[in-house]
Amino acid sequence: PIRPQKELPALELIEALRAMGARSRATLEQLAAVDPRKYRMLHPLFGELDFGQWWVLHAIHYVMHNAQAEANLSKAG
């Protein structure tokens, strides 16, 4: 599993998550011609996924963490 190497201030974390989302979108655009079913990845919780399934999971995971960071920032004031 990938774990954060250091804690970031909330605004910096949200900006980092947005930048990661932009990089992910750019990667998906570049890979649009690739058949995702040909490539397999092992997920520690869900087992073997094809590349397309992995990217869908990645997008959901990104949105979830961004929402958590923004909710915590709004609570902090």
ABEGO torsion letter per residue (X at the ends): XBBBABBBBAAAAAAAAAAAAAAAAAAAAAAAABBAAABBBBBAAAEBBBAAAAAAAAAAAAAAAAAAAAAAAAAAX
